[in-house]
């Protein structure tokens, strides 16, 4: 029998996300970048900045005096990361360091015939097929649907429209097991409304909801996971171009 985590959601954790030291103030806007090549591209866009070790990732804070659309001259970028537990740990620490708004930049695999490699997806919500989110939310469903912050998502959409960046909206399926995306599971989660699969969103959305912070994600379709088989698109020109469009836009609006 699994421990009923929902029974103690109001109980204080023994270990604080801040650890034993004073947290570094990183500013109110944090961008979580799951893939190392995208984080490297972001760093190249800034003339100056400081990079710190951050768990098994890095934390990059650009040096700039400009205010983005969130009326803040301070923003931070962290990554890479993979999987719900590790992503949740990073997010907890970012929030402890002052993050109020979190934007996730990640990759996903399409499970829908209407979503192709290189497409850009704004998830409305994520279906949890991972174990982390259950420590942050109450649910009677074995596969709960956890929403992103729709207002923050709408801001991202507005900025995309300004730049004539095409996008799609839909729910994603978050899994812990990248090599257990079976035809049966794909069909099951498609029936529940998923158009794509990835490994972090439902947990990140749950942490943000629990901590009462705003979070939204932008995902680029890197591959297609369908009944006919797997179609990788990591070297596809459309995929690479979409990643540059998304990372450039985020850098512009956040700092």
C-alpha positions as a Markdown table, in Angstrom:
| # | Residue | x | y | z |
|---|---|---|---|---|
| 1 | Unk | 0.0 | 0.0 | 0.0 |
| 2 | Unk | 1.3 | 3.4 | -0.9 |
| 3 | Unk | 1.7 | 6.1 | 1.8 |
| 4 | Unk | -1.3 | 8.5 | 1.6 |
| 5 | Unk | 0.8 | 11.6 | 0.9 |
| 6 | Unk | -2.4 | 13.8 | 0.7 |
| 7 | Unk | -2.9 | 13.2 | 4.4 |
| 8 | Unk | 0.0 | 15.4 | 5.4 |
| 9 | Unk | 0.1 | 18.1 | 2.7 |
| 10 | Unk | -0.2 | 20.8 | 5.5 |
| 11 | Unk | 2.6 | 19.3 | 7.5 |
| 12 | Unk | 6.0 | 21.1 | 7.4 |
| 13 | Unk | 8.9 | 19.2 | 5.8 |
| 14 | Unk | 11.9 | 18.3 | 7.9 |
| 15 | Unk | 14.3 | 19.5 | 5.2 |
| 16 | Unk | 13.8 | 23.1 | 4.0 |
| 17 | Unk | 14.3 | 23.9 | 0.3 |
| 18 | Unk | 16.6 | 26.7 | 1.4 |
| 19 | Unk | 18.9 | 24.2 | 3.2 |
| 20 | Unk | 20.9 | 25.6 | 6.1 |
| 21 | Unk | 22.2 | 28.7 | 4.4 |
| 22 | Unk | 20.8 | 32.0 | 3.3 |
| 23 | Unk | 19.4 | 31.6 | -0.3 |
| 24 | Unk | 20.9 | 33.7 | -3.1 |
| 25 | Unk | 18.3 | 36.2 | -4.5 |
| 26 | Unk | 17.9 | 35.3 | -8.1 |
| 27 | Unk | 15.0 | 37.7 | -8.9 |
| 28 | Unk | 11.3 | 37.0 | -9.4 |
| 29 | Unk | 11.5 | 35.4 | -12.9 |
| 30 | Unk | 13.1 | 32.0 | -13.3 |
| 31 | Unk | 13.4 | 30.1 | -16.6 |
| 32 | Unk | 13.9 | 26.3 | -16.4 |
| 33 | Unk | 15.7 | 25.0 | -19.5 |
| 34 | Unk | 15.6 | 21.3 | -19.7 |
| 35 | Unk | 18.1 | 20.8 | -22.6 |
| 36 | Unk | 21.8 | 21.8 | -22.3 |
| 37 | Unk | 22.0 | 23.0 | -25.9 |
| 38 | Unk | 19.2 | 25.5 | -25.3 |
| 39 | Unk | 20.8 | 26.7 | -22.1 |
| 40 | Unk | 24.1 | 27.2 | -23.9 |
| 41 | Unk | 22.4 | 29.2 | -26.7 |
| 42 | Unk | 20.7 | 31.4 | -24.1 |
| 43 | Unk | 24.1 | 32.2 | -22.4 |
| 44 | Unk | 25.5 | 33.2 | -25.8 |
| 45 | Unk | 22.8 | 35.9 | -26.1 |
| 46 | Unk | 24.1 | 37.8 | -23.1 |
| 47 | Unk | 27.4 | 39.7 | -23.0 |
| 48 | Unk | 27.8 | 39.2 | -19.3 |
| 49 | Unk | 26.5 | 37.0 | -16.6 |
| 50 | Unk | 27.4 | 34.7 | -13.7 |
| 51 | Unk | 27.2 | 31.0 | -13.6 |
| 52 | Unk | 26.9 | 29.0 | -10.4 |
| 53 | Unk | 26.7 | 25.3 | -9.7 |
| 54 | Unk | 23.2 | 24.3 | -8.9 |
| 55 | Unk | 22.7 | 20.6 | -7.8 |
| 56 | Unk | 23.8 | 18.7 | -11.0 |
| 57 | Unk | 22.8 | 21.7 | -13.1 |
| 58 | Unk | 24.0 | 25.3 | -13.4 |
| 59 | Unk | 22.3 | 28.6 | -12.5 |
| 60 | Unk | 22.9 | 31.5 | -14.9 |
| 61 | Unk | 22.1 | 35.1 | -14.0 |
| 62 | Unk | 22.6 | 37.6 | -16.8 |
| 63 | Unk | 24.0 | 41.1 | -16.0 |
| 64 | Unk | 21.6 | 43.6 | -17.4 |
| 65 | Unk | 19.7 | 46.6 | -16.4 |
| 66 | Unk | 16.7 | 46.3 | -18.7 |
| 67 | Unk | 13.3 | 45.5 | -17.5 |
| 68 | Unk | 11.3 | 42.8 | -19.3 |
| 69 | Unk | 7.6 | 42.5 | -19.6 |
| 70 | Unk | 7.4 | 41.3 | -16.0 |
| 71 | Unk | 8.8 | 44.7 | -14.9 |
| 72 | Unk | 12.0 | 43.1 | -13.5 |
| 73 | Unk | 15.6 | 43.6 | -14.4 |
| 74 | Unk | 16.5 | 40.3 | -12.7 |
| 75 | Unk | 16.0 | 36.9 | -14.2 |
| 76 | Unk | 17.7 | 33.5 | -13.9 |
| 77 | Unk | 18.1 | 30.5 | -16.1 |
| 78 | Unk | 18.8 | 27.0 | -14.8 |
| 79 | Unk | 19.3 | 23.6 | -16.4 |
| 80 | Unk | 19.8 | 21.1 | -17.8 |
| 81 | Unk | 17.5 | 18.7 | -15.9 |
| 82 | Unk | 15.6 | 15.5 | -16.6 |
| 83 | Unk | 12.7 | 13.8 | -14.9 |
| 84 | Unk | 10.0 | 14.8 | -12.4 |
| 85 | Unk | 11.9 | 14.4 | -9.1 |
| 86 | Unk | 14.9 | 16.3 | -10.1 |
| 87 | Unk | 12.9 | 19.0 | -11.8 |
| 88 | Unk | 10.8 | 19.4 | -8.7 |
| 89 | Unk | 13.9 | 19.8 | -6.5 |
| 90 | Unk | 15.3 | 22.5 | -8.8 |
| 91 | Unk | 11.9 | 24.3 | -8.8 |
| 92 | Unk | 11.6 | 24.2 | -5.0 |
| 93 | Unk | 15.1 | 25.7 | -4.7 |
| 94 | Unk | 14.3 | 28.4 | -7.3 |
| 95 | Unk | 11.2 | 29.4 | -5.3 |
| 96 | Unk | 13.2 | 29.4 | -2.1 |
| 97 | Unk | 15.6 | 31.8 | -3.8 |
| 98 | Unk | 12.8 | 34.3 | -4.7 |
| 99 | Unk | 11.2 | 33.0 | -7.9 |
| 100 | Unk | 7.6 | 34.1 | -8.3 |
| 101 | Unk | 7.1 | 33.4 | -12.0 |
| 102 | Unk | 8.6 | 30.3 | -13.7 |
| 103 | Unk | 8.8 | 29.6 | -17.4 |
| 104 | Unk | 9.7 | 26.1 | -18.6 |
| 105 | Unk | 11.5 | 25.5 | -21.9 |
| 106 | Unk | 11.5 | 21.9 | -22.9 |
| 107 | Unk | 11.1 | 19.2 | -25.5 |
| 108 | Unk | 8.3 | 16.8 | -26.0 |
| 109 | Unk | 7.2 | 13.9 | -28.2 |
| 110 | Unk | 4.1 | 14.1 | -30.3 |
| 111 | Unk | 1.4 | 11.4 | -29.8 |
| 112 | Unk | -1.1 | 13.2 | -32.0 |
| 113 | Unk | -1.3 | 13.1 | -35.8 |
| 114 | Unk | -2.0 | 16.9 | -35.7 |
| 115 | Unk | 1.3 | 17.7 | -33.9 |
| 116 | Unk | 4.6 | 17.3 | -35.8 |
| 117 | Unk | 8.3 | 17.7 | -35.3 |
| 118 | Unk | 9.3 | 21.4 | -35.0 |
| 119 | Unk | 5.8 | 22.4 | -33.7 |
| 120 | Unk | 5.7 | 24.6 | -30.6 |
| 121 | Unk | 3.2 | 23.6 | -27.9 |
| 122 | Unk | 1.9 | 25.6 | -25.0 |
| 123 | Unk | 0.5 | 23.0 | -22.5 |
| 124 | Unk | -2.8 | 23.9 | -20.8 |
| 125 | Unk | -2.3 | 21.1 | -18.3 |
| 126 | Unk | -0.3 | 17.9 | -17.7 |
| 127 | Unk | -1.6 | 14.4 | -17.0 |
| 128 | Unk | 0.5 | 12.9 | -14.1 |
| 129 | Unk | 1.9 | 9.5 | -14.8 |
| 130 | Unk | 4.8 | 10.2 | -12.4 |
| 131 | Unk | 5.3 | 9.8 | -8.7 |
| 132 | Unk | 6.4 | 13.3 | -7.6 |
| 133 | Unk | 3.2 | 15.3 | -8.0 |
| 134 | Unk | 1.3 | 13.2 | -5.4 |
| 135 | Unk | 3.4 | 14.8 | -2.7 |
| 136 | Unk | 2.0 | 18.2 | -3.6 |
| 137 | Unk | -1.6 | 17.8 | -4.6 |
| 138 | Unk | -4.8 | 16.1 | -3.4 |
| 139 | Unk | -6.4 | 13.8 | -5.9 |
| 140 | Unk | -8.8 | 10.9 | -6.2 |
| 141 | Unk | -7.6 | 10.2 | -9.7 |
| 142 | Unk | -4.8 | 7.8 | -10.5 |
| 143 | Unk | -3.8 | 10.1 | -13.4 |
| 144 | Unk | -4.6 | 13.6 | -12.2 |
| 145 | Unk | -4.7 | 16.6 | -14.6 |
| 146 | Unk | -2.7 | 19.5 | -13.3 |
| 147 | Unk | -3.1 | 22.9 | -14.9 |
| 148 | Unk | -0.5 | 25.5 | -15.7 |
| 149 | Unk | -1.1 | 29.1 | -15.0 |
| 150 | Unk | -3.4 | 30.2 | -17.8 |
| 151 | Unk | -2.6 | 33.9 | -17.4 |
| 152 | Unk | 1.1 | 33.4 | -17.7 |
| 153 | Unk | 0.5 | 31.1 | -20.7 |
| 154 | Unk | -1.6 | 33.8 | -22.3 |
| 155 | Unk | 1.3 | 36.2 | -21.9 |
| 156 | Unk | 3.6 | 33.8 | -23.7 |
| 157 | Unk | 1.0 | 33.4 | -26.5 |
| 158 | Unk | 0.7 | 37.1 | -26.9 |
| 159 | Unk | 4.4 | 37.5 | -27.3 |
| 160 | Unk | 4.5 | 34.8 | -29.8 |
| 161 | Unk | 1.8 | 36.4 | -31.9 |
| 162 | Unk | 3.8 | 39.7 | -31.8 |
| 163 | Unk | 6.7 | 37.8 | -33.4 |
| 164 | Unk | 4.5 | 35.7 | -35.8 |
| 165 | Unk | 5.6 | 32.5 | -34.1 |
| 166 | Unk | 3.1 | 29.7 | -34.7 |
| 167 | Unk | 2.1 | 27.6 | -31.8 |
| 168 | Unk | -0.4 | 24.9 | -30.7 |
| 169 | Unk | -2.2 | 24.3 | -27.4 |
| 170 | Unk | -3.1 | 21.1 | -25.7 |
| 171 | Unk | -2.5 | 18.8 | -22.7 |
| 172 | Unk | 0.6 | 16.7 | -22.2 |
| 173 | Unk | 1.2 | 13.3 | -20.6 |
| 174 | Unk | 4.1 | 13.3 | -18.1 |
| 175 | Unk | 5.8 | 10.0 | -17.7 |
| 176 | Unk | 8.7 | 8.7 | -15.5 |
| 177 | Unk | 9.7 | 5.9 | -18.0 |
| 178 | Unk | 10.9 | 7.2 | -21.3 |
| 179 | Unk | 11.5 | 3.7 | -22.6 |
| 180 | Unk | 8.1 | 2.4 | -21.5 |
| 181 | Unk | 6.0 | 4.5 | -23.9 |
| 182 | Unk | 4.1 | 1.4 | -25.2 |
| 183 | Unk | 1.3 | 1.5 | -27.8 |
| 184 | Unk | -1.2 | 0.8 | -25.1 |
| 185 | Unk | -0.1 | 3.7 | -23.0 |
| 186 | Unk | 0.0 | 6.1 | -25.9 |
| 187 | Unk | -3.6 | 5.1 | -26.8 |
| 188 | Unk | -4.7 | 5.4 | -23.2 |
| 189 | Unk | -3.3 | 8.9 | -22.6 |
| 190 | Unk | -4.4 | 10.1 | -26.1 |
| 191 | Unk | -8.0 | 9.1 | -25.0 |
| 192 | Unk | -7.5 | 11.3 | -21.9 |
| 193 | Unk | -6.7 | 14.3 | -24.1 |
| 194 | Unk | -2.9 | 14.2 | -24.4 |
| 195 | Unk | -1.3 | 15.5 | -27.6 |
| 196 | Unk | 2.3 | 15.0 | -26.5 |
| 197 | Unk | 4.5 | 13.2 | -23.9 |
| 198 | Unk | 7.4 | 14.5 | -21.8 |
| 199 | Unk | 8.9 | 13.9 | -18.3 |
| 200 | Unk | 8.5 | 16.9 | -16.0 |
| 201 | Unk | 5.5 | 19.2 | -16.5 |
| 202 | Unk | 2.9 | 17.6 | -14.2 |
| 203 | Unk | 5.4 | 17.6 | -11.3 |
| 204 | Unk | 6.5 | 21.2 | -12.0 |
| 205 | Unk | 2.9 | 22.4 | -12.2 |
| 206 | Unk | 2.1 | 20.6 | -8.9 |
| 207 | Unk | 5.0 | 22.2 | -7.1 |
| 208 | Unk | 4.1 | 25.7 | -8.3 |
| 209 | Unk | 0.5 | 25.2 | -7.4 |
| 210 | Unk | 1.5 | 24.0 | -3.9 |
| 211 | Unk | 3.8 | 27.0 | -3.4 |
| 212 | Unk | 1.3 | 29.4 | -5.0 |
| 213 | Unk | 3.6 | 30.5 | -7.8 |
| 214 | Unk | 2.8 | 31.1 | -11.5 |
| 215 | Unk | 4.2 | 28.6 | -14.0 |
| 216 | Unk | 3.8 | 28.0 | -17.7 |
| 217 | Unk | 5.7 | 26.0 | -20.3 |
| 218 | Unk | 6.8 | 26.2 | -23.9 |
| 219 | Unk | 7.6 | 22.8 | -25.4 |
| 220 | Unk | 9.2 | 22.1 | -28.8 |
| 221 | Unk | 8.2 | 18.8 | -30.5 |
| 222 | Unk | 11.5 | 16.8 | -30.9 |
| 223 | Unk | 10.1 | 13.5 | -32.0 |
| 224 | Unk | 6.9 | 11.6 | -32.8 |
| 225 | Unk | 5.8 | 8.6 | -30.7 |
| 226 | Unk | 3.0 | 6.9 | -32.5 |
| 227 | Unk | 1.5 | 3.5 | -33.2 |
| 228 | Unk | 3.4 | 3.3 | -36.4 |
| 229 | Unk | 6.7 | 3.6 | -34.5 |
| 230 | Unk | 9.1 | 6.2 | -33.3 |
| 231 | Unk | 10.2 | 9.1 | -35.6 |
| 232 | Unk | 13.1 | 11.0 | -34.1 |
| 233 | Unk | 13.5 | 14.6 | -35.2 |
| 234 | Unk | 16.4 | 15.9 | -33.2 |
| 235 | Unk | 18.3 | 16.8 | -36.3 |
| 236 | Unk | 15.4 | 18.2 | -38.1 |
| 237 | Unk | 15.8 | 21.8 | -39.3 |
| 238 | Unk | 12.3 | 22.8 | -38.2 |
| 239 | Unk | 13.1 | 21.5 | -34.7 |
| 240 | Unk | 16.3 | 23.5 | -34.4 |
| 241 | Unk | 14.7 | 26.7 | -35.8 |
| 242 | Unk | 11.8 | 26.4 | -33.4 |
| 243 | Unk | 14.2 | 26.1 | -30.4 |
| 244 | Unk | 16.0 | 29.3 | -31.4 |
| 245 | Unk | 12.7 | 31.2 | -31.8 |
| 246 | Unk | 11.5 | 30.1 | -28.4 |
| 247 | Unk | 14.7 | 30.8 | -26.5 |
| 248 | Unk | 15.2 | 34.1 | -28.2 |
| 249 | Unk | 11.7 | 35.2 | -27.3 |
| 250 | Unk | 12.1 | 34.2 | -23.7 |
| 251 | Unk | 15.3 | 36.1 | -23.4 |
| 252 | Unk | 13.7 | 39.2 | -24.8 |
| 253 | Unk | 10.6 | 39.2 | -22.6 |
| 254 | Unk | 12.3 | 38.2 | -19.4 |
| 255 | Unk | 15.3 | 40.5 | -19.3 |
